[in-house]
Amino acid sequence: MPEFPCEQCGATLTYAPGTSSLTCAYCGHENTIEEADIAIEENDFLAHLEEARSQQETHEILTVKCTNCAAETTLDPNITSDECAFCGSPIVQTTESSRQIKPQALLPFQITQKEAQDAFRKWLKGLWFAPNKAKEYGRRESGINGMYIPFWTYDADTDTTYTGMRGEHYYVSESYTTVENGKTVRKTRMVRKTRWYPASGRVSNEFDDVLVEGADTLPQKYLRALEPWDLENLKPYNDAFLSGFRAESYTINLEAGFGLAKDVMDVTVRQTIRHDIGGDEQQILTKNTTYDDITFKHILLPLWISAYRYKDKTYRFLVNARTGEVQGERPWSWVKITLLVLFILAVIAIIVVLTQSGNSPDSTF
């Protein structure tokens, strides 16, 4: 990762979240980041697969790999050992070199570390039955790290042919017997039934910036819960925005990423088919989708990440560094839960004893 020395004291400048400047933590000097006035263009997916080894499309990076969770990240300059931001395990700087598609764009950090720490603490404070260790960890100033996470975005036009069934509801009168006031009576009611008709057709969809993860280090459900991202504010990639932060390398390549994007698109395709079939119910029997005009971008999105191990399990907490949204895995304190259960049982037992005592014929009032 390139370093940016301070013009006044020589210390390393770091990006200040929410600004367009690099700042010096020692003398306060600021350097404005000169952003490239270029459009962030889409890349032809199929053409890039054919030219995957093109020197113009890739760059060489040095990464360190966590032996516990397999995350591949960069470390801060001159740091030889640290804790993995994803699982809290110790890691040692034994770097590996690899060629990867260079990011085209990123969303810079907007939320500061203090703001993220405050949001994290507030989230932890609201967790019922969390172990004390979790809340103690949240009070540590060093317990949260800034990380750029790799993502892919895909555009595509889809064309889908399908066969299915259209269900239309209708109602019939049905007689039945029941017992009322000890007597058997006969009544009628309306019962809904469904007539099914064959259906087939063709639907089209246009997809723009379908976002998928470039690595599977973090739980997908929590990453998805951090959305939406303001992708309309993407900036052309600039090393300066990464100064002072780490960056994870993608482990899900371009082709595999598009496979994940297909799964996301399929939800919308199925919705479109059901709308096209119409009726009250729909069944999709077969479908065949083709994808045209596929383009992609490789981008980096900012997260504040906190991770620690508790009873041999890793818990991760994520903060969207653009919005402050917090998501994460929560630990449970079974000691606290057990004490609550025992307390409730004790209260119930006291109530039962008092109730029985109050109903006793020997009770004195």
VOBA-1610 file (N, C-alpha, C; in pm, whole numbers, padded with zeros to 5 digits, always signed):
BEGIN
Met+00084-00119+00000Met+00000+00000+00000Met+00088+00124+00000Pro+00073+00215-00095Pro+00155+00337-00100Pro+00139+00421+00026Glu+00249+00484+00067Glu+00245+00574+00182Glu+00247+00718+00133Phe+00187+00809+00212Phe+00178+00950+00177Phe+00242+01030+00290Pro+00371+01068+00275Pro+00440+01139+00382Pro+00391+01283+00396Cys+00389+01331+00520Cys+00352+01468+00549Cys+00461+01562+00499Glu+00423+01669+00432Glu+00519+01763+00379Glu+00589+01841+00489Gln+00529+01846+00608Gln+00588+01927+00715Gln+00674+01845+00811Cys+00624+01728+00854Cys+00699+01652+00954Cys+00744+01515+00907Gly+00697+01471+00790Gly+00740+01344+00735Gly+00661+01224+00782Ala+00569+01241+00877Ala+00486+01129+00923Ala+00389+01088+00812Thr+00334+00969+00827Thr+00243+00919+00725Thr+00106+00984+00739Leu+00056+01038+00628Leu-00077+01098+00626Leu-00183+00988+00614Thr-00299+01011+00672Thr-00409+00916+00662Thr-00534+00988+00615Tyr-00622+00913+00550Tyr-00746+00973+00500Tyr-00838+01007+00616Ala-00894+01128+00613Ala-00988+01173+00715Ala-01130+01146+00667Pro-01204+01051+00728Pro-01340+01019+00684Pro-01429+01142+00674Gly-01508+01145+00568Gly-01601+01254+00548Gly-01541+01378+00485Thr-01412+01371+00445Thr-01346+01485+00384Thr-01285+01444+00250Ser-01215+01537+00189Ser-01139+01508+00068Ser-00991+01535+00094Ser-00948+01503+00218Ser-00812+01536+00258Ser-00743+01421+00330Leu-00609+01421+00319Leu-00524+01338+00402Leu-00474+01427+00516Thr-00474+01375+00637Thr-00433+01458+00750Thr-00318+01391+00825Cys-00238+01473+00893Cys-00128+01425+00974Cys-00172+01423+01120Ala-00159+01308+01184Ala-00201+01295+01323Ala-00107+01366+01418Tyr+00011+01407+01369Tyr+00111+01466+01458Tyr+00114+01618+01452Cys+00110+01674+01329Cys+00119+01820+01320Cys-00008+01884+01266Gly-00106+01800+01226Gly-00232+01853+01179Gly-00234+01900+01035His-00122+01883+00963His-00116+01928+00824His-00214+01848+00737Glu-00272+01914+00639Glu-00368+01849+00549Glu-00321+01857+00405Asn-00344+01749+00332Asn-00321+01745+00187Asn-00453+01714+00119Thr-00492+01796+00026Thr-00616+01771-00048Thr-00595+01658-00147Ile-00688+01565-00150Ile-00681+01455-00246Ile-00731+01504-00382Glu-00645+01496-00480Glu-00684+01539-00615Glu-00758+01423-00682Glu-00887+01439-00694Glu-00969+01333-00753Glu-00967+01343-00905Ala-00954+01226-00967Ala-00949+01222-01113Ala-01086+01256-01172Asp-01087+01344-01269Asp-01212+01384-01334Asp-01240+01290-01450Ile-01268+01166-01415Ile-01297+01066-01518Ile-01425+00994-01483Ala-01493+00946-01585Ala-01618+00873-01563Ala-01588+00730-01520Ile-01671+00678-01432Ile-01657+00538-01389Ile-01738+00454-01487Glu-01670+00388-01577Glu-01737+00317-01686Glu-01753+00169-01654Glu-01852+00111-01719Glu-01874-00033-01707Glu-01774-00107-01796Asn-01736-00228-01754Asn-01644-00313-01832Asn-01721-00428-01897Asp-01682-00461-02016Asp-01745-00572-02087Asp-01707-00704-02019Phe-01805-00775-01969Phe-01782-00897-01892Phe-01715-01006-01975Leu-01773-01040-02089Leu-01721-01149-02170Leu-01584-01117-02226Ala-01566-00991-02267Ala-01435-00952-02322Ala-01328-00962-02215His-01363-00926-02093His-01263-00931-01986His-01227-01074-01951Leu-01323-01165-01955Leu-01292-01304-01927Leu-01191-01358-02029Glu-01203-01311-02153Glu-01110-01355-02256Glu-00972-01292-02239Glu-00968-01177-02175Glu-00841-01107-02158Glu-00806-01097-02009Ala-00836-01203-01936Ala-00821-01199-01790Ala-00678-01174-01746Arg-00582-01206-01831Arg-00442-01189-01793Arg-00382-01059-01844Ser-00467-00971-01894Ser-00418-00844-01947Ser-00353-00761-01836Gln-00232-00713-01859Gln-00161-00633-01760Gln-00234-00502-01731Gln-00308-00453-01828Gln-00378-00326-01810Gln-00498-00340-01716Glu-00549-00462-01701Glu-00670-00480-01621Glu-00640-00524-01478Thr-00513-00555-01447Thr-00481-00606-01314Thr-00370-00524-01251His-00355-00544-01121His-00243-00484-01050His-00192-00583-00947Glu-00066-00570-00908Glu-00006-00663-00814Glu-00019-00608-00673Ile-00062-00693-00582Ile-00080-00652-00442Ile-00011-00750-00349Leu+00026-00702-00231Leu+00083-00786-00127Leu-00022-00803-00019Thr-00052-00925+00014Thr-00157-00951+00112Thr-00106-01045+00220Val-00178-01046+00332Val-00153-01141+00439Val-00281-01221+00458Lys-00267-01352+00478Lys-00384-01439+00490Lys-00397-01491+00632Cys-00516-01475+00688Cys-00543-01525+00823Cys-00559-01676+00818Thr-00485-01747+00903Thr-00492-01893+00902Thr-00621-01945+00965Asn-00693-01859+01038Asn-00816-01902+01104Asn-00938-01888+01015Cys-00959-01769+00955Cys-01080-01746+00876Cys-01052-01731+00727Ala-00924-01732+00686Ala-00883-01728+00545Ala-00902-01593+00479Ala-00929-01488+00556Ala-00941-01354+00498Ala-00805-01309+00445Glu-00804-01247+00329Glu-00682-01194+00269Glu-00690-01042+00271Thr-00600-00980+00346Thr-00605-00835+00362Thr-00465-00777+00355Thr-00461-00644+00352Thr-00335-00573+00365Thr-00316-00535+00512Leu-00192-00509+00549Leu-00162-00456+00682Leu-00111-00314+00669Asp-00117-00241+00777Asp-00064-00106+00775Asp+00087-00110+00751Pro+00144-00006+00689Pro+00287-00003+00663Pro+00368-00021+00791Asn+00478-00096+00778Asn+00573-00119+00887Asn+00516-00201+01002Ile+00398-00262+00984Ile+00339-00350+01085Ile+00366-00494+01044Thr+00424-00573+01135Thr+00458-00711+01102Thr+00364-00812+01166Ser+00289-00771+01268Ser+00191-00861+01329Ser+00073-00779+01379Asp-00042-00844+01387Asp-00163-00773+01425Asp-00270-00876+01454Glu-00392-00828+01483Glu-00509-00914+01496Glu-00590-00906+01368Cys-00646-01020+01327Cys-00732-01021+01209Cys-00858-00941+01239Ala-00891-00848+01151Ala-01009-00763+01172Ala-01138-00843+01159Phe-01131-00960+01096Phe-01253-01038+01071Phe-01284-01137+01182Cys-01180-01191+01250Cys-01207-01293+01351Cys-01130-01271+01480Gly-01041-01172+01485Gly-00968-01143+01607Gly-00849-01232+01633Ser-00817-01323+01540Ser-00703-01412+01560Ser-00572-01340+01531Pro-00463-01378+01598Pro-00333-01318+01568Pro-00288-01354+01426Ile-00229-01257+01357Ile-00174-01283+01224Ile-00035-01224+01218Val+00050-01286+01138Val+00187-01240+01121Val+00207-01204+00975Gln+00283-01099+00949Gln+00301-01048+00814Gln+00393-01140+00735Thr+00334-01241+00670Thr+00406-01325+00573Thr+00335-01302+00441Thr+00373-01199+00371Thr+00297-01152+00256Thr+00310-01243+00136Glu+00204-01243+00056Glu+00202-01314-00070Glu+00167-01215-00180Ser+00223-01237-00297Ser+00198-01149-00410Ser+00099-01215-00505Ser+00003-01139-00552Ser-00093-01192-00648Ser-00139-01081-00740Arg-00185-01120-00857Arg-00237-01023-00952Arg-00389-01028-00949Gln-00450-00912-00935Gln-00595-00905-00928Gln-00644-00789-01013Ile-00772-00797-01048Ile-00836-00687-01119Ile-00833-00564-01030Lys-00786-00456-01081Lys-00775-00334-01001Lys-00913-00273-00979Pro-00942-00229-00856Pro-01070-00163-00832Pro-01084-00039-00919Gln-01203-00017-00969Gln-01229+00102-01050Gln-01278+00219-00967Ala-01347+00186-00859Ala-01413+00292-00784Ala-01429+00248-00639Leu-01461+00345-00555Leu-01486+00316-00414Leu-01576+00423-00354Leu-01632+00389-00240Leu-01701+00487-00157Leu-01609+00517-00040Pro-01560+00639-00025Pro-01471+00671+00087Pro-01543+00662+00221Phe-01467+00647+00327Phe-01524+00646+00461Phe-01592+00780+00488Gln-01713+00775+00539Gln-01788+00894+00576Gln-01802+00903+00728Ile-01816+00788+00792Ile-01831+00780+00937Ile-01692+00766+01000Thr-01662+00848+01100Thr-01533+00841+01167Thr-01529+00721+01261Gln-01408+00689+01307Gln-01393+00577+01399Gln-01471+00602+01529Lys-01466+00725+01579Lys-01539+00757+01702Lys-01690+00740+01683Glu-01741+00787+01569Glu-01884+00772+01541Glu-01923+00625+01530Ala-01835+00548+01465Ala-01861+00405+01452Ala-01855+00336+01587Gln-01756+00375+01669Gln-01743+00318+01803Gln-01867+00349+01887Asp-01917+00472+01877Asp-02037+00510+01952Asp-02158+00429+01907Ala-02173+00412+01775Ala-02284+00333+01721Ala-02273+00188+01765Phe-02149+00138+01766Phe-02123+00000+01807Phe-02160-00020+01954Arg-02116+00075+02039Arg-02147+00065+02182Arg-02297+00070+02206Lys-02365+00160+02136Lys-02510+00173+02151Lys-02578+00043+02112Trp-02530-00020+02006Trp-02587-00147+01961Trp-02565-00256+02066Leu-02441-00262+02118Leu-02411-00362+02219Leu-02493-00340+02346Lys-02510-00214+02382Lys-02584-00182+02503Lys-02729-00229+02492Gly-02782-00231+02372Gly-02921-00271+02352Gly-02941-00421+02344Leu-02831-00499+02350Leu-02843-00645+02342Leu-02878-00702+02478Trp-02990-00770+02486Trp-03029-00836+02610Trp-02948-00965+02625Phe-02907-00995+02746Phe-02839-01120+02779Phe-02708-01138+02704Ala-02640-01029+02674Ala-02507-01038+02614Ala-02404-01057+02725Pro-02298-01138+02701Pro-02194-01156+02804Pro-02127-01023+02837Asn-02082-01010+02961Asn-02013-00887+03001Asn-01889-00863+02917Lys-01825-00972+02871Lys-01703-00957+02792Lys-01731-00883+02663Ala-01849-00908+02606Ala-01884-00840+02481Ala-01894-00690+02503Lys-01958-00650+02612Lys-01975-00508+02638Lys-01844-00443+02680Glu-01758-00520+02748Glu-01626-00469+02781Glu-01544-00447+02655Tyr-01557-00539+02560Tyr-01485-00525+02434Tyr-01530-00400+02360Gly-01659-00370+02367Gly-01710-00252+02299Gly-01656-00123+02356Arg-01610-00126+02482Arg-01556-00005+02543Arg-01411+00020+02505Arg-01347-00077+02440Arg-01207-00059+02400Arg-01199+00029+02277Glu-01116+00130+02284Glu-01103+00223+02172Glu-01045+00154+02049Ser-00961+00052+02071Ser-00896-00016+01960Ser-00978-00133+01908Gly-01102-00146+01956Gly-01181-00263+01923Gly-01251-00257+01790Ile-01223-00156+01708Ile-01292-00146+01580Ile-01192-00100+01474Asn-01199-00163+01356Asn-01102-00137+01250Asn-01171-00095+01121Gly-01109-00002+01049Gly-01161+00040+00919Gly-01112-00052+00809Met-01204-00100+00728Met-01170-00197+00625Met-01249-00170+00497Tyr-01179-00172+00383Tyr-01248-00167+00255Tyr-01275-00310+00209Ile-01400-00338+00176Ile-01443-00472+00138Ile-01467-00477-00013Pro-01420-00582-00082Pro-01438-00591-00227Pro-01579-00633-00266Phe-01631-00569-00369Phe-01762-00603-00424Phe-01753-00600-00576Trp-01845-00671-00639Trp-01868-00662-00783Trp-02005-00601-00806Thr-02019-00524-00912Thr-02152-00485-00959Thr-02168-00533-01102Tyr-02287-00578-01136Tyr-02313-00631-01270Tyr-02438-00566-01329Asp-02429-00537-01458Asp-02544-00494-01537Asp-02573-00605-01638Ala-02699-00626-01669Ala-02733-00727-01770Ala-02877-00708-01816Asp-02902-00747-01940Asp-03038-00756-01994Asp-03072-00904-02001Thr-03186-00942-01945Thr-03224-01083-01947Thr-03348-01105-02031Asp-03352-01222-02093Asp-03468-01265-02172Asp-03503-01406-02125Thr-03627-01425-02080Thr-03664-01552-02019Thr-03790-01608-02082Thr-03783-01732-02129Thr-03902-01804-02173Thr-03943-01900-02061Tyr-04074-01921-02048Tyr-04121-02002-01936Tyr-04246-02079-01972Thr-04271-02182-01893Thr-04401-02250-01894Thr-04448-02258-01749Gly-04577-02258-01729Gly-04629-02261-01593Gly-04778-02286-01591Met-04840-02255-01479Met-04983-02273-01461Met-05039-02148-01394Arg-05159-02109-01440Arg-05229-01996-01382Arg-05348-02048-01303Gly-05356-02012-01177Gly-05465-02056-01093Gly-05567-01945-01072Glu-05695-01976-01096Glu-05802-01879-01076Glu-05899-01932-00971His-05925-01851-00873His-06011-01893-00762His-06160-01884-00799Tyr-06237-01977-00747Tyr-06382-01970-00756Tyr-06439-02031-00629Tyr-06564-02004-00601Tyr-06623-02048-00475Tyr-06748-02133-00500Val-06764-02236-00418Val-06882-02322-00427Val-06946-02331-00288Ser-07076-02356-00290Ser-07149-02372-00163Ser-07137-02516-00115Glu-07110-02532+00013Glu-07090-02666+00070Glu-07173-02680+00197Ser-07243-02793+00208Ser-07323-02820+00328Ser-07238-02897+00430Tyr-07264-02867+00559Tyr-07194-02939+00665Tyr-07282-02939+00789Thr-07251-03028+00881Thr-07326-03036+01006Thr-07237-02995+01122Thr-07297-02937+01223Thr-07224-02895+01342Thr-07318-02904+01461Val-07266-02892+01581Val-07347-02901+01702Val-07354-02763+01765Glu-07478-02718+01790Glu-07502-02591+01855Glu-07603-02611+01966Asn-07568-02570+02086Asn-07657-02584+02202Asn-07702-02728+02222Gly-07609-02821+02194Gly-07641-02962+02214Gly-07720-03024+02102Lys-07750-02949+01998Lys-07828-03003+01887Lys-07746-03004+01759Thr-07768-03106+01677Thr-07700-03116+01548Thr-07778-03033+01447Val-07707-02939+01384Val-07771-02853+01284Val-07693-02861+01154Arg-07764-02832+01045Arg-07703-02837+00912Arg-07688-02694+00861Lys-07569-02662+00812Lys-07541-02528+00762Lys-07471-02536+00628Thr-07455-02420+00565Thr-07381-02412+00438Thr-07272-02305+00452Arg-07167-02324+00377Arg-07058-02228+00374Arg-06998-02224+00234Met-06929-02113+00203Met-06863-02097+00074Met-06718-02145+00085Val-06680-02233-00003Val-06546-02292-00003Val-06470-02247-00128Arg-06346-02202-00106Arg-06267-02157-00221Arg-06196-02274-00287Lys-06204-02278-00419Lys-06133-02378-00499Lys-06055-02306-00609Thr-05969-02379-00676Thr-05882-02318-00778Thr-05887-02399-00906Arg-05912-02330-01018Arg-05900-02392-01151Arg-05764-02356-01207Trp-05693-02455-01261Trp-05558-02432-01314Trp-05559-02439-01466Tyr-05490-02344-01528Tyr-05480-02336-01674Tyr-05332-02329-01714Pro-05295-02393-01824Pro-05155-02385-01869Pro-05120-02242-01913Ala-04996-02205-01889Ala-04950-02071-01928Ala-04806-02082-01978Ser-04772-01996-02069Ser-04635-01988-02120Ser-04613-01847-02172Gly-04488-01808-02183Gly-04463-01673-02231Gly-04315-01638-02230Arg-04291-01511-02245Arg-04154-01460-02253Arg-04149-01324-02183Val-04052-01305-02096Val-04040-01179-02023Val-03896-01128-02033Ser-03882-00998-02019Ser-03750-00935-02026Ser-03729-00847-01903Asn-03604-00837-01858Asn-03568-00752-01745Asn-03436-00682-01774Glu-03421-00564-01718Glu-03295-00490-01725Glu-03242-00472-01584Phe-03118-00510-01562Phe-03058-00501-01430Phe-02941-00403-01432Asp-02935-00319-01329Asp-02829-00219-01318Asp-02765-00227-01180Asp-02634-00241-01178Asp-02556-00242-01053Asp-02608-00344-00952Val-02622-00469-00997Val-02652-00577-00903Val-02526-00600-00821Leu-02538-00583-00690Leu-02422-00582-00602Leu-02403-00719-00537Val-02282-00774-00549Val-02250-00901-00483Val-02113-00890-00416Glu-02093-00970-00314Glu-01969-00967-00237Glu-01854-01025-00319Gly-01736-00969-00298Gly-01617-01021-00365Gly-01540-01119-00277Ala-01589-01143-00156Ala-01526-01239-00064Ala-01634-01293+00028Asp-01611-01413+00078Asp-01710-01476+00166Asp-01665-01479+00311Thr-01575-01388+00347Thr-01523-01384+00484Thr-01631-01345+00583Leu-01713-01248+00547Leu-01817-01197+00636Leu-01952-01262+00602Pro-02037-01284+00702Pro-02169-01346+00677Pro-02251-01261+00580Gln-02301-01327+00476Gln-02374-01255+00372Gln-02497-01184+00426Lys-02567-01247+00521Lys-02693-01186+00567Lys-02668-01053+00637Tyr-02553-01040+00702Tyr-02523-00914+00769Tyr-02478-00808+00669Leu-02402-00850+00569Leu-02361-00755+00465Leu-02483-00703+00391Arg-02576-00792+00360Arg-02698-00749+00288Arg-02782-00657+00376Ala-02779-00681+00508Ala-02859-00598+00599Ala-02802-00457+00611Leu-02676-00437+00572Leu-02616-00304+00576Leu-02659-00217+00458Glu-02719-00277+00358Glu-02763-00201+00241Glu-02880-00110+00279Pro-02907-00005+00201Pro-02848+00025+00071Pro-02718+00105+00082Trp-02639+00097-00026Trp-02519+00177-00041Trp-02546+00286-00144Asp-02489+00401-00122Asp-02510+00513-00213Asp-02412+00504-00331Leu-02433+00404-00416Leu-02342+00379-00527Leu-02337+00495-00626Glu-02437+00582-00622Glu-02435+00698-00712Glu-02323+00795-00673Asn-02265+00776-00554Asn-02156+00864-00508Asn-02019+00799-00519Leu-02009+00691-00596Leu-01880+00626-00616Leu-01778+00725-00671Lys-01654+00711-00623Lys-01545+00794-00672Lys-01443+00706-00743Pro-01376+00760-00846Pro-01271+00683-00912Pro-01167+00637-00810Tyr-01117+00517-00826Tyr-01022+00461-00730Tyr-00899+00550-00717Asn-00858+00571-00590Asn-00739+00650-00561Asn-00677+00591-00434Asp-00549+00555-00441Asp-00482+00497-00325Asp-00493+00584-00202Ala-00503+00715-00221Ala-00505+00807-00107Ala-00622+00778-00013Phe-00737+00734-00068Phe-00853+00706+00017Phe-00830+00585+00106Leu-00731+00501+00072Leu-00702+00381+00150Leu-00598+00406+00258Ser-00535+00521+00257Ser-00429+00549+00353Ser-00486+00551+00495Gly-00430+00466+00581Gly-00478+00455+00718Gly-00581+00346+00738Phe-00620+00279+00630Phe-00720+00173+00638Phe-00663+00046+00574Arg-00727-00064+00602Arg-00690-00190+00538Arg-00786-00217+00423Ala-00746-00309+00338Ala-00832-00347+00227Ala-00828-00499+00211Glu-00946-00558+00199Glu-00953-00702+00176Glu-00945-00729+00027Ser-00874-00836-00010Ser-00865-00876-00150Ser-00982-00968-00184Tyr-01028-00962-00308Tyr-01140-01049-00344Tyr-01092-01193-00357Thr-01175-01285-00312Thr-01150-01429-00327Thr-01257-01494-00413Ile-01364-01421-00439Ile-01466-01465-00536Ile-01436-01393-00666Asn-01393-01466-00767Asn-01347-01400-00889Asn-01465-01348-00973Leu-01430-01284-01083Leu-01529-01216-01166Leu-01639-01311-01213Glu-01600-01429-01261Glu-01698-01524-01314Glu-01787-01580-01204Ala-01725-01616-01090Ala-01804-01669-00978Ala-01897-01562-00924Gly-01851-01437-00925Gly-01935-01328-00880Gly-02061-01314-00964Phe-02047-01334-01095Phe-02164-01324-01181Phe-02263-01437-01152Gly-02210-01553-01110Gly-02300-01661-01068Gly-02385-01620-00950Leu-02326-01547-00856Leu-02403-01496-00742Leu-02502-01389-00787Ala-02460-01306-00883Ala-02550-01202-00935Ala-02671-01265-01003Lys-02652-01379-01070Lys-02765-01448-01133Lys-02869-01487-01029Asp-02822-01532-00912Asp-02916-01571-00806Asp-02998-01450-00762Val-02933-01333-00753Val-03005-01211-00715Val-03105-01173-00823Met-03063-01181-00949Met-03151-01147-01061Met-03269-01242-01069Asp-03246-01368-01033Asp-03350-01470-01049Asp-03474-01437-00965Val-03454-01372-00851Val-03569-01335-00768Val-03661-01241-00846Thr-03602-01141-00913Thr-03682-01046-00990Thr-03741-01112-01114Val-03663-01200-01179Val-03714-01270-01297Val-03839-01351-01261Arg-03835-01421-01149Arg-03950-01501-01107Arg-04070-01413-01076Gln-04045-01299-01014Gln-04155-01207-00987Gln-04219-01158-01116Thr-04135-01130-01216Thr-04185-01084-01345Thr-04267-01193-01414Ile-04221-01317-01405Ile-04294-01429-01464Ile-04431-01445-01398Arg-04435-01439-01267Arg-04562-01454-01196Arg-04659-01343-01234His-04607-01222-01249His-04693-01111-01292His-04744-01136-01433Asp-04660-01192-01519Asp-04699-01218-01658Asp-04803-01330-01665Ile-04790-01431-01580Ile-04887-01540-01579Ile-05024-01488-01534Gly-05023-01402-01433Gly-05148-01345-01385Gly-05229-01443-01302Gly-05361-01415-01291Gly-05447-01500-01210Gly-05429-01476-01062Asp-05483-01568-00983Asp-05476-01557-00838Asp-05357-01632-00780Glu-05314-01737-00846Glu-05196-01813-00805Glu-05116-01848-00929Gln-04987-01871-00910Gln-04902-01906-01024Gln-04808-02020-00987Gln-04782-02105-01083Gln-04679-02208-01072Gln-04583-02192-01189Ile-04454-02189-01159Ile-04352-02183-01265Ile-04297-02324-01282Leu-04319-02382-01398Leu-04276-02519-01423Leu-04136-02523-01482Thr-04112-02444-01586Thr-03979-02438-01649Thr-03949-02293-01684Lys-03820-02260-01688Lys-03778-02128-01736Lys-03637-02137-01790Asn-03609-02056-01887Asn-03477-02052-01949Asn-03440-01905-01970Thr-03333-01862-01905Thr-03293-01721-01909Thr-03161-01705-01983Thr-03156-01609-02073Thr-03032-01572-02140Thr-02992-01433-02093Tyr-02861-01408-02088Tyr-02807-01282-02038Tyr-02728-01213-02148Asp-02761-01088-02175Asp-02695-01012-02281Asp-02642-00880-02225Asp-02547-00821-02299Asp-02490-00690-02263Asp-02444-00688-02117Ile-02369-00790-02078Ile-02323-00803-01939Ile-02200-00712-01919Thr-02208-00628-01819Thr-02095-00543-01783Thr-02073-00552-01632Phe-01957-00505-01588Phe-01925-00516-01445Phe-01836-00401-01401Lys-01829-00385-01268Lys-01731-00297-01203Lys-01678-00369-01081His-01551-00346-01051His-01494-00393-00925His-01478-00271-00836Ile-01545-00274-00719Ile-01547-00157-00632Ile-01512-00198-00489Leu-01478-00099-00408Leu-01451-00119-00266Leu-01551-00038-00185Leu-01607-00100-00081Leu-01702-00033+00007Leu-01648-00034+00150Pro-01671+00074+00226Pro-01607+00088+00358Pro-01690+00034+00473Leu-01623-00040+00561Leu-01687-00091+00682Leu-01597-00065+00801Trp-01659-00042+00915Trp-01589-00051+01042Trp-01622-00188+01097Ile-01520-00265+01134Ile-01539-00405+01175Ile-01481-00426+01313Ser-01556-00495+01395Ser-01508-00537+01526Ser-01528-00688+01536Ala-01425-00757+01583Ala-01434-00902+01595Ala-01360-00947+01720Tyr-01418-01042+01791Tyr-01348-01101+01904Tyr-01394-01245+01921Arg-01312-01322+01992Arg-01343-01461+02016Arg-01395-01477+02159Tyr-01504-01552+02172Tyr-01564-01578+02302Tyr-01603-01725+02306Lys-01540-01799+02397Lys-01563-01943+02410Lys-01546-02015+02277Asp-01432-01988+02214Asp-01389-02055+02089Asp-01480-02025+01970Lys-01557-01919+01979Lys-01639-01879+01865Lys-01612-01732+01834Thr-01610-01700+01705Thr-01584-01563+01661Thr-01715-01489+01641Tyr-01721-01367+01696Tyr-01837-01280+01678Tyr-01791-01155+01605Arg-01865-01118+01500Arg-01827-01001+01420Arg-01940-00900+01417Phe-01899-00774+01428Phe-01994-00664+01425Phe-01951-00569+01316Leu-02045-00526+01234Leu-02016-00444+01117Leu-02090-00311+01125Val-02020-00206+01084Val-02081-00074+01078Val-02063-00021+00936Asn-02173+00011+00870Asn-02167+00075+00739Asn-02101+00211+00757Ala-01983+00228+00697Ala-01905+00350+00718Ala-01955+00467+00636Arg-02070+00450+00572Arg-02136+00561+00502Arg-02259+00609+00579Thr-02331+00515+00641Thr-02459+00549+00705Thr-02459+00531+00856Gly-02365+00449+00908Gly-02365+00421+01052Gly-02453+00303+01091Glu-02516+00235+00995Glu-02598+00118+01023Glu-02511+00008+01085Val-02561-00056+01192Val-02486-00160+01262Val-02557-00294+01246Gln-02480-00397+01215Gln-02530-00533+01208Gln-02424-00624+01267Gly-02463-00743+01310Gly-02360-00832+01360Gly-02414-00956+01428Glu-02320-01042+01460Glu-02350-01166+01532Glu-02347-01136+01681Arg-02445-01185+01751Arg-02455-01154+01893Arg-02431-01278+01977Pro-02349-01266+02080Pro-02332-01377+02175Pro-02441-01374+02282Trp-02464-01487+02344Trp-02563-01497+02452Trp-02493-01541+02580Ser-02534-01482+02690Ser-02484-01523+02821Ser-02584-01620+02882Trp-02550-01748+02877Trp-02643-01847+02929Trp-02653-01838+03081Val-02551-01781+03145Val-02558-01760+03290Val-02670-01661+03321Lys-02675-01549+03245Lys-02779-01449+03267Lys-02917-01506+03235Ile-02924-01583+03128Ile-03053-01643+03089Ile-03100-01741+03197Thr-03006-01824+03245Thr-03041-01922+03349Thr-03090-01853+03476Leu-03019-01746+03516Leu-03060-01672+03636Leu-03199-01611+03619Leu-03229-01560+03496Leu-03362-01504+03472Leu-03468-01612+03482Val-03439-01729+03422Val-03536-01839+03427Val-03561-01881+03571Leu-03454-01893+03649Leu-03469-01931+03790Leu-03549-01827+03867Phe-03524-01699+03835Phe-03598-01592+03901Phe-03747-01600+03868Ile-03779-01623+03740Ile-03920-01634+03698Ile-03987-01753+03766Leu-03914-01867+03771Leu-03971-01986+03836Leu-03994-01959+03984Ala-03902-01886+04046Ala-03919-01854+04189Ala-04040-01766+04210Val-04060-01667+04122Val-04176-01578+04133Val-04305-01656+04116Ile-04306-01747+04016Ile-04426-01829+03993Ile-04455-01915+04115Ala-04348-01973+04173Ala-04367-02059+04290Ala-04425-01980+04407Ile-04376-01858+04427Ile-04427-01774+04535Ile-04575-01741+04512Ile-04610-01708+04387Ile-04749-01676+04355Ile-04839-01796+04380Val-04793-01915+04341Val-04872-02038+04362Val-04894-02062+04511Val-04786-02048+04589Val-04796-02071+04735Val-04893-01971+04797Leu-04880-01844+04759Leu-04969-01742+04814Leu-05114-01767+04774Thr-05134-01810+04649Thr-05270-01837+04601Thr-05332-01953+04677Gln-05254-02061+04693Gln-05306-02178+04766Gln-05331-02145+04912Ser-05241-02061+04968Ser-05261-02022+05107Ser-05386-01938+05124Gly-05414-01852+05025Gly-05532-01767+05032Gly-05660-01846+05016Asn-05654-01960+04944Asn-05775-02042+04922Asn-05795-02147+05030Ser-05701-02159+05126Ser-05710-02261+05229Ser-05826-02231+05323Pro-05905-02333+05362Pro-06018-02309+05454Pro-05974-02263+05591Asp-05847-02285+05627Asp-05797-02245+05759Asp-05741-02104+05756Ser-05748-02037+05640Ser-05690-01903+05630Ser-05769-01805+05715Thr-05701-01716+05778Thr-05764-01614+05863Thr-05756-01480+05793Phe-05867-01412+05787Phe-05871-01280+05722Phe-05899-01174+05827
//
